[in-house]
Amino acid sequence: MIHFAWPFVFLLLPLPFIARRLPGQAGRENSAAIKVPFFAEIKTISKKPGVFSPAGRKASLLWGLWLLLLMAAARPQMPGKLQNYTVPVRDIILALDISRSMTRQDMGETGKSRLAVVKEAAAAFVSKRQNDRIGIILFAEQTNLYMPLTVDSQALNKMLSGVRAGLLGSLTALGDALGLSLQYLEKSQARHKIIVLLTDGVNNAGNVAPQDALQAAEQKGVTIYTIGVGSENTAQGGVDTDFLKQAAERTNGLFFMVDDRPALDRAYREISQNEPLSEASVYLIKQKELYFWPLLVFVLIISAVVFQRTAQRIAFRRGDG
């Protein structure tokens, strides 16, 4: 069934009639006050009411053209077929520590730094989360949104391959990393919002206290999974496991301590199991636009009138000759 997207446009239908009767317009039929096509000529409808008279036919044509323009502007539409779309229900932020300590080669793979092993494991995780939007935040002394939320796993993995340790300093701003992740997720409309925080250090930089960021995450219903890389001995510059455990427990996430690639793979695998792949179905009825039909009729009528008048002028000039 045909309907109009903007039916209120038809309220403009009497506009030419009203314009002819504005104060100061009476007796100025040939003035330059109204130059819009039809408006000056529609006056004939009140002078000669005969529909079949030449003036009546002309007025009817002008009103018909005005109506065609209004019909096109009102956007006539016809419902199409019901279409089913699937949309992601999870937005995941991978917050990765890239401080200089991530260059250490103690993950059980010869010639590979902590960060190199982390990038490989994170890329495998990303490739398996086809129905989720994933973004990347990098942090050390400074924090940076490295990759916005996207479902393009190839683009994510390409960006991951270019990550380098030490680019943002040597210290670790855990609070800032969580704070920026939360700030970015505030714009998300996903049902589930998740942060996977990976670090090999303790909070010793930044402007946001980790506990404040954690409290904000609880209030916003964001789940935090934490992964500690390397040693647990904070006295020797190791991982602050107390905070990482607390962050996971208070937000219904999980905490992992890893020191090699198999342990890291298990961590990401358990996160995936705890956050099973899912998607929401959205049903839409796409509307078929029909505005071009009244517009086409309008153009054809105008073209026919112009052609007729041109032919009449040519014939008249030939007769004079």
N, C-alpha and C positions, 0 to 999 in steps of 0.2 A: 504494500500500500504506500502510495506516494505521500510524503509529508514535507514540511518546510522546517529547516534548521533554525531560521531566524524569521518567524512569522510576524514579528512586530514591525517589520519593514513595511507591511501593507498599511500601517497607520499613515504612511506618507501619501497614500492614494489621493486624498483631496487637496494636496499641496498646490497644484496648479490653479485649482478653483479658488483657494484661499489667497494665493498670491495676486490673482486678478482683482481682489477686493480689498487689498491693503489700503490704508489711508494714504491719499496722495496719488494713487494709481489711476483713479477714475479720470477719464478725459486725457490720459497720457498714453494712449494705445500705441503711438508710434515713437514714444520716447525710448531712450537707451537704458531705462531703469531695469528692464527685464530682457536679458539677451538669451536666456536659456531656450533651446528649441522647444516647441509646442506651446510654451506658456502664453506667448502673445497671441497665438492662433486659436487656442482653445476657447477664446471669447465667443467664437461663433456658436457654441452650444447654447448660449443663453439668448443670442439674438435670433437664431433661426432654429426652433426646436424640431423642425421636420427632419426625421432621421434619413429619409430618402432624397432629400434635397441635396444639391452639391455641397452646400455649407455643412449640412448635417452629416453627410458621408465623410467629409474632411475632418470634422470634429470627432466622429467615432473612430476614425483611423488614428488620430493623435492620442486619444484616450487609450486606445488599444496598444499603441507603442509604449506609452507610459506604463501601462499595466505589465507589458512584457519585461520592461526593465526592472520593475519591482519584483516580478516573479524570479528573475535571474538573481537579483540581489538577496532575495529571501532563501536562496539555496535549496531548491527542491531536491529531495533525496528519496531513494528506494532502498529498503533493507536488503542486505546481501545474505550470504550463507553464514551460519554460525561457525566461528573459527576458534580453535583451541590453541592457546599458547602456554608454555611452561616458563616459569620464572624462578630464579634462585631464591632460596629461603634463608641462606646463611651468607654473612659477610665476615671474612676472616682477614685480620691484619697479622702479618708476620713481622714482628719487631726483632731485628737481628743486631746483635752487638758486633761492631766492627772496630773495636779498640785495638791497639797494637798488640795486645796480648793474644789476640786471635791468630797471630802469625806463628805461634808455637806449633811445633810438629810433634805432638804427643798423643795422636788419636789412633795409633796402631797401624797407620798406612805410611810407608816410607815415602819421603819427599812431599807429603801433603800437609799443609797447615790445618789448624782447627777450622778456619774459615772455608778452606777448599772442601773439606769433608762435609761441613754444614751446608754449603751451597749444593752439593750433589744430592744430599738427603732431602733438602728442602725442594729441589727441583722434582724429585720423584714424588714427593707429597703433593705438590701443585698439580702434576700431571694426572693424578688420580682423583682430584676434586673438580671434575668437569662441570658440575652443577652449582658451584659456589663462586661468588666474587671474592677475589683475593687481592690484597694490596700489600706493599712492602714499606716498612719504615726502618731506616738505618739509624743507629745511634752510637755515640761514644761520648766525648765531651759535649758535642752538639747533636741535635736530632733533626732528621730530615725525612720528609715524605718522598720516598724514592720511586714508588710506583702506585698510582691511584688504583682503587678497586676496579677489577676487570675480570671477565670470564675467559680472556684470551691467555691460555696457559703457555702458548708458544712465546708470546711477548714477555710474560712474566719470567720464563726460564732464560730468555735472552738477556733480560735485564739482570737477573741473578748472576749470570756468568760474568758480568762486568763489575761486580762488587769487589772492592779492594779494602783490605784492613788498613787502619791508620789514617784514612782520609779525613775523618772527623775528630782526630785527636787520640790521646792515649788513655784518658780517664773514662769513667762510665756514669752516664746520667740515666739511671733506671727510672726515676720519677718522671723525668721529662719524656722518656720514651712511652711510658704508659699514658701520660697526660696528652701527648699529641695523638696517640692511637685513639683515645676516647673522644678527643675533639673531632677527629675525622669521622668516627663512627656515629657521631650525633646526627649527621646528615643522612644516615642510612635508614631505609624503610624496611630492612630485612627483619624477619621474625627473630632470628638468632644472630647475635653479634659476639664475635670471638676474637681474642688476642692470643697469639702464640708468642710468648716472650722468651727469647734465647739469649743467654749471657754467660760469660766466664768470669765475671767480677762482682764487685759490690758497688753500691751507689756512692760515688765520691765527687760528683759534679752535678751541674744543672740547677734550676730554680724551683722545681717542684719536688716536694718531699714524697718518697715512695708511698708512705702511709696515707697521705692525702689523695694521691692518685688511686690507691686501692679502695679507699672509702668511696670515691666518686664512681668507680667501676661497680661496686656493690649497689649503689643507688640507681645506677642506670641499667642494671641487669645484664652486664657484660660478663661473659665467661672468660677466665684467664687460664691458659695452660702455660706452665713454666718449664723451661729446660735449662739445667745448669751444665756447663761444659767444663771438664777438667777436674781440678781439685776442690774439695769441700773446705779446705783449711783457710779460713778467712784471715788468720793471723799472718799467713804467707801470701796474701793477695789472692786468695782463692774465691770461691763462690759463696755468696750470702744465701745459704740454703734456708735459713730461718725465714727470711722474707719471701723467698720463692715458694716455700711450702705454704706459708700463710696466705699468700695471694691466690694460690690454687684452691685451697680449702674454703676460703671465704666466698669464692665466686663459683663454686661447684665445678672447678676444673681439676687438672691432674698435674702433679710435679714429677719430673724425671731428672735423674743425675746420670750423665753419660760421660764416658771417657774413650769410646771408640765408635766406629761406624755401625757395627751391629746394634749397639745399644741405642744409638741415635735413630736408626731405622725402626727399632721397636717402639721408641717414643712416638714417632710420627704415626706409626701404625695404630697404636692404642688411641691416639687422638682421633684418628679417622673412625675407629670402631665406636668411640664414645660420641662422635658426631656423625651418624650415618648419613650417607648421601640422600637427599630428598629434594623435591621441587614442588611448587604450587601450580595448580592449573588455573588459568584465567580464560574465561570464555567471552569473546567479543563478537558483536554483529557489525561487520564493516558496512558502512553506508555508501551506496553508489550515488555519486553526484550527478545531477541532471540539469544543472543551471545553464549548460551550454545550449540546450534545446530552445528555451525561450529567447536566449541571446541570439541564436542562429536565425530564428524566425524574425526577430527585430532587424538584424542585418540584411536579411533577404528582402524585407518590405522596404527598408530605406533604399536599398540598391535598386529595387524595381521603380520606386518613385523618382529617384534621381535619373535613372535611365529614361523613364517616360518623359520627364520634363526636358531632358537634354534633346530627346528626339523631337519634341514639340518645337523647341527653339530652332533646331536645325531646319525643320520643315517650314517654320515661319519665315526664317531668313531667306530660304530658297524662294518662297512665294513672293517676298518683297523684291527679290532680284528679277 
